[in-house]
Amino acid sequence: MEAQQLYREGDFDAAIEKYQEILTKEPKSATAYAGLARVYLKQKKVNEANAAAKQAIDADGNSVAAHIALGEVYFRQGRLIDAEHEFAPIVQRNAKEARANYGLARVYFASSYYFHAKIQIDIAHQLDADDPEIRRRWLGTLGFKERLKALKGYLEGENNDSDDEREHMETALASMQEADGQGRRGCRLVSTAKTADMKLELLLKDSNHLRGVGLKVQLNGSGSTLLLDTGASGILVDKRVAEKAGVKRLVESDFHGIGDKGPVGGYIGIADSIKVGDIEFQGCHVEVIDRRSVAEGDGLIGADVFSHFLVDIDLPNYKFRLSPLPEEPPAAPDRLELQAKFPGSEHFHDRYIAPEMKGYTPIFRFGHQLLIPTRVNELPQKLFLIDTGAFSNTISPAAAREATKVHTDANFHVKGLNGEVKDVFTADDLTLTFSHYRQKARDMIAFETTGISNGTGTEVGGILGFAMLRMMDLKIDYRDGLVDFGYDVNRWH
C-alpha cells in the first residue's frame, strides 16, 4: 500500500492524504483508519490517533488492523494492560501480523519479561523486516557486533525516525564504532565487591532547604558529589567536572529534560574509571553539558548505574546500600525448548519475584525510567515516574483536570535541565494511591509532561518526587522491575 510506504519513509503528511483518499472511496475501511491512527501517533497527535482507532473499530469490529491500532493507542496512553489485551489474542491465534507481535513485545519489555519480549520481537522481524519500528527495536536486542552492523545498515536506509530519534541513533553508532576501534564492549563492572554501604550526602538548596541527596563519585580519580537521581540515567556532569577528571570526548550531543528553553548542548565522553565507594566501573560513557552547573551542583548519577545490584536508598537515615539480587531459578524445560528455537534468547530473562520480594510492587520500566501505576482520587490508574531528582510530587494538568480543578499559579517556579517551565498550575485536593500507600495533597504543582511522555513512548501522568520519597526507604530491583517503599509510620507521625 502506497500510504503505508510513505509512513515508513517518514512522509507523514503525504501518508495522511493517501489514507484520506482511500476513506473517500471506502468510508468503512478499518485498515485505512488504522493506518491513520499509526501516522498520528508518530506525529505525537494522541487525541487524533485515538479518534482514528475508534473509527477503525466502529467500521469493522473484527478487523485485526483496527485492534492492533487500538492497542498501539492504548500503549501511548499509558494503558499497557489494555494494550496487551488487544495484541495477545491476535498473537495467540497465530495471525502472522507483525505489528501485533511488536506491540506485545513492547508490553513485555516494559513489564520486565525480557525473554518473551525477545521472542516476540524476533517473530515480528521475521514477519516484516522492512517495518522501521520493528527493525529498530529488534536490532537493540542483538549482540555488540551484530548490532553495530545492523544499526549502520538501518541508518543508511529509509526510516521514519524523528530528528531526535535519528540523532540519538547516530550518536549511539558513533560511540559503538569508537568502542569497537578501541577493542571495548561498553561499560563494565570490574570490582568484586558483592555489597556496599555508603553515606548519602545532603545537598542543600539553601541553609534551610534540602534539594536532594548525593553520592561521592571518583571520575578518573577526581572527586565530585553527584545528585542521586532515579529519574536520570548514567552519569551527567558539567564541563568543569569533566575537564578536571580528564573525560575523553567521543561525540557531540544534545540533552533533553524538563524546561522550555530547548535542549542543552554538550558531548558524550568516556571515563576510564568510575568509583563509588568500593564499586568500580571502567570504560563507561559520561554525558557532559556545556554549563558550569547541573541541577545547581556537579552533576547527576542515575540509580540505574547500579542495576547489577539490589539498590537500597534509605532516605530517612541517609544511607545507600547495594546487595546481591536473588539468584534466579534454573530454566524450565519449556523455556529451554524456546531458547533452542530462538537463538540469542538465552541471554534474556523474565521477571523473577523471589520469595523475599513478594511484598515488592511491580512497575513498568522504560530504560532507566521507573513508572508505577498510581490512582488519582478514584479514577483509573495513571503511570507516575519515581524520581528522587524531582523537587516534589507533581501531576500533568490533563491528569489533574480529570480529578479536580486546576488553577494558574505564578508563585510556583519549576526548573529543569532545559530551563524554567513557563506554564505552572496548581491542582485542588488530590489523593495519590500507589503501591500500599495513599498520599493526600492540596495545591499539588501541575505542569506539562508531554515531553517526558513523548520521549518514553507512553503517557506519564505525574512524578513522585523527593519531598515525599525522603520519608521512605526505597529499594529497587532493576533486573525484575520491582520496587519497595519502606515507611516507618511511627517516625513521621
N, C-alpha and C positions, 0 to 999 in steps of 0.2 A: 504493500500500500504506500502510495506517494506521501501521504500525510505522516505516516509512521517514520519514513526515511527522513523527512525534513526534521522531525522531532529528534531523531538520533544524531543528526548533523548539527543540532543546536539552533536551527532556524525556526524558532517557536512561533513567531507571528505568522509566518507562511504556513506552518502546520495547522494553526488555528483556522486560517482561511480555508484550507483544504477540508478540514473536518466539517466546517460550517457549510461548505459546498455540498458535501455528502448529505448533511442533515436537511438541506433544502430539497434534495431529491428524495431522501429517505428519512422522513421526520421521526421514525421509530427505530432508527439504527442505534442499538445499545452499544455496538462496537465503536461508533463514532463518538458518542457521548463519553465512553470510557477513555478513548484517546484524548479527548478534550480535557478531561479531568487530570490526566497524567501531564499534559503540557502545562496546565495551570499550576500544578504542584511544582514543576521546575521553575516557573516564574514567581514562585512564593505567593501565589494568589490562592490561599487556602479556602476562602469562602466560595470563590468561583469553582474551585475543584470539587468542593463538597456538593454544590448545586448540580454540577455536571454528572457526578457519580450517582446522585439520587435520580436524575433524569434517565440515566442508563438502566437503573433498576426498574423504574416506572415503565420504561419502554419494553423491557423483557426481563422479568424477574428470574428467569432460568439461565440468563446469559452468563457464561463463565467470565467473559471480559468485564462485564458490569460488576461482578462480585470481586474480581481482582482489583479493579479501580477503587471500589468502595473500601477494600482492605487497605489500600495504599493511602487513602484519605484518612482513615481511622488511625493509621500509624503516625501520620504527620500531626494529627490532633491529640496525640498522647494516649490514644485508646488502644493500647497494644494488645490487650486480651481480645477485644472486639476484632482487631485486625487478624489475629491468629484464627479466630472462628470463621473468617472469610476465606483465608488461604488453605487451612488444613484439610477441609473436605475435598477441595479440588485436587490437592496433592495425594490424598489417601485413595482416591479413585483412579489415580494414575492417568490424569487427563492430559499429561505432557504439555502443560502450559508453563513455560519458563518463568514468567513473572510471578506465578503462584509459588513456585519453589524459592524464587528470590525473596519474595515477601516473607515467607515462613523463615527463611534463613536470617533475615533481618531481626525478626522477633526473637529467634533463638540466640543470636549474638547478643542482643540487649539483655536477655534473660540468663546469660552465662551458661547456656547449653551449647558450648562451642563445638563439640563433636558432631552433634546433629546439625548444627549450623553449617559446618564444613561439608557434610554430605549433601545438604540441600543446595548450597551454592555450587558444588561440583555438578549436580544434576542440572541446575539452571544453565550453567555454562555449556554443558553437553547439548542441551536443547536449543540454545540460542547464544552462540559465542559472539555474535555481532551486536548484541544489545550492550551499549557502552556502560550502563549502570551495573549490569550483571558482571561484565568483564572487569570493571574497576574493583568491585567487591571481591571477586574471585582471585584476582592477582594479589590482593592483600593477604591471602591465606597461603601463598607459595613460600618455599624456602628462598634464602637470600639470592642465590644465583638465578633461579628461575624467575623470581620477582623482578630482579634487575632487568633481565631480558624482556619480560612481559611488559613492564612499565615503559621501557623505551619504545617498544612497538606500539603501545597504546597511545602515547603522546604523539607519535608520528602519524597516526591515523585520524579519521574523523571521530568526533565525540561531541557530547552536549554539555560539557563542563562549563560552569560559570567561570568568570575571570579569577575569582578567589580560589575555586577548586583547582583550576589549572595551575595557578601559581604554587599552590600547596604541593601538587604532584611534581611539578618541575623542581621545586626545592628538594623534595624527597629524592628524586632521581639524582640530582647533583650531589647530595650528601652520600647516597649509596655508591655512586661512581668514585667519589673521593675515598670512601672507606675501602672499596674493592681494590683501588690502586695501591692503598697502603697495607693491604692484607688484613684489614679489620672486619669484624662482623657485628659491629654495634656495641652498645653499652653492655658491660658485663660486671657481675658481682664477683670480686676477687677475694674478699675476706672470708674466713672460715667460721666466723662467729655465728652461732645459731640464735643467740638472743642479744638484746641490747637494752640498756636502761639509762635514759638521759633526762636531763632537766629541760623543761620548756622555758625559754627566755620570755620575759614580759616586754612587750613592745608598746610603748605609750604614745598616744596622740598628743597629750599634753600632761601636765603634772597630776591631773585628776582623772584622766580617761585612758583606759586600756583599749588599744585598737586591735590587738591580736596577740598571738604567741609565736615564737620562732625557735629555730634550731641553729646552733653554731655549726657552720659548714666550712670545711677547708677545700678550696678550689686550687689545685696545684700547690698546696701548702700555704696559700694565702687565706686568712680567716675572714669570715663575714657572718653576720646574723641574718638569716632569711626567714621571712614570714611563712609559717606552716599553713598551707592553703589546700584544702580538699577540693576546691573548685578550680585548681590550676593543675598543669601537667609539667613534669620535669622541673628544670631549674631555669628561672628567668632573672637576669641581673642587669644592672645599669652598666654603661660603658666604663665608668670609673673602676668598678669592681672587676670587670672582665680584663681591663688593661693591666691592673695591678697583679692579677692572677696569671697573666700571660695566656689567656684563652685564645686558641688559634682560630682565625676567621675562616669559614668554609664557603658560605653563600649568603648573599643579601636576602633579607626577608622583611615582611611587614607583619605586625602583630595586632590582633583584634581583641577587644574586651568591652567592658561596659563604658559608655560615654558617647557623646555625639560629635566629637571632633575628627572622627575617621581613624584609620589605622596608624600605628606608630612605626616609624622606620627603624631598622636595625639589621642584625645578621644572626646567623646560626654559626656557632663556633664549636670547638671540641676541647674538652678538658682531659688531660692525661690521667688525672686522679681527682676523685671527689670523695672526701671522708666526712662522715657524720658519726662522731664517737668512734666505736670500733668497727663500723661498717665502711667498707671502701668499694668504690666502683671505678672502673677505668674505661677510657675511650668513649665517654658519654657526650652527647650533644648538650650544649648550653645555649639558651636563647639570650641575646643581648640587645637591649634597646638603646637608641641614641639619645639617652637622657642621663642626667646625673642623679636620678632617684626613681625607684619603683615603689609605688604604694607607700610613699613617704619613708622609704628605707632602702636597704641594699638590694633587695630583690625578694623573690618568692621561691619556695620549694614545694612542689606538689607532693601530697602524701603518697601518690602512685609511684614515686621513686622507690618506695619500699614494698612494692607489691609482691615481692618474693616471700614476705612475712605476714603474719597477723599483726596489723598496725593498731596500737592502743594509744589513743590520745586522751590522756586523763587530764582534762582541763581544770576541774576543781582543785586538783593537787599539783598542777603544773608539771606533770611527768609524761614522758614519752617512752613507750616500751615496744620492743619488737620481739616476737616469739615465733616458733615454727608453726606452719599451717598443719592441720590434721593430715595424717597420711591417708591417701585415697585407697579404697579397696581395689583388689585386682579386677581386671576386666572380665565381665561375664561372657559366656560363650556366644550369645547373640551379638555382642559388640565385636568380638574377635572376627566373626563372620563378616560384619560390615567393614571392618578395617581391611580385611583381605580384598573386599570388593572395591573399596575406595582408597587406593594407595595415597599415603600422606596424611590420612585422617587419624592415624595412630598418635600423632603429636598433639591432638586436640582432646580436651576433656570437658565433660559435662559438670554442671554444678553438683557438688557433694556437700550435703549437710550432715556433718559429724554429730554423734550423739550429744557432745558437749556444746553444740551450737544450735540445738533445737529451738532455743528462745530467740535466736537472731532473726532479723527481718530481711527477707529477700528484697532486693532493689533491682532496678534496671540500670545497666552500666553502658554508657556510650563513651568508649575510650576512658578518659580519666574522670568523666562526669558521672556522679552517683545520683540517680533520680529515684526518689522514694514516693510511692503513692500516698497522697495526702488529701484528706477530705476538708473542704472549706465549708464551714457550717454543716448543713445536712445534704449538700449537693454531691453529685458523683465525683469520684476522686480525680485530682489533677496530679501531675508529676512536679515535685519540688526538688530543687538542687540542694544537696547537702554541702555547704560552703563555709568553712571556717575563716575564709578570707573576706567574706562579706560582713558588713558592719552590723546588720540585724536581719530579722525576718522581713522579707518584702514579698509583694504579690504583683502580678501583672494587672493593669487596670481592667482588662477584659474579664479575667477570672474574678476580680473583686466585684465588678458590676453584676455578676450573676447572683451574688450573695447579699450585697448591701449597697449603700450609697457611697459614691466616690466624689471627692472634692479636690479642686486645685489648691495647692499649698505652696506658696513661695518661701515659706520659712524653712523648709527642708531642702537640703542640698545632697545630691548623690553624685559621687565622683568615682571614676574607674580608670583603667589603663588608658582609655581613649577620651579622657577629659570628663567634663561635667555633663550630667543628663539635663536636658532643657526642661522637659515636662515631668514634674513630680507631683504626685497626688497623695492623698490620704484616704483610707477606707474606714468606714464606721465599724461597729462591733463585728468581729470575726472570731471564729474558733477553728484552729487548725488541729486536725486529728491525724496522727501518723504513728506507725509502729504501735506501741502500747500507751501512747500519751495524747493528751488534749491540752492545747495551749491557747488560752484566750488572749485576744489582742484588741485594743482600741486605737484608732488612728494609725493603723499599720501603713507604712510607706508603700506606695504603688508607683511603679514606673514600667515602661515598655520593655518586655523581654523577647520581642520578636527576633532581635539579632541573635540571642542565645539559641532560640528555638530553631531558626533557620540553619545555624551552624551545626546544631545537634541532629536535626532531621526529625525531631518530634517536639511537641508543644511543652515548653517549660512554664508552668503556671506561677512559679514563685521560687523563693530561696529561703532555706532555713539557715540563718546566719549566726555569727559569733555571739551576739548578745544573749541568745538562748542556749546555744550549744556549750557555752562556757560553764554551764551548770551540770554538764554531763561528761561521763567517761565514755568516749566514742571509740568503738572497736570496729575495724574494717577488714574484711576478708575480700580483697580484690579478685582473687582467683575464682571464688564461688559466688560473687555478687551478694554478699551478706553483710549486714551492719547491725550492731547492737548499741543501744543507748542506755548506759547505766546512770541512774538518777537516785540520789540519796534524799528522800523526802524530808528526813529529819534535819538535814543540813540547811535546806533552803526554806523551811517553814518554821 
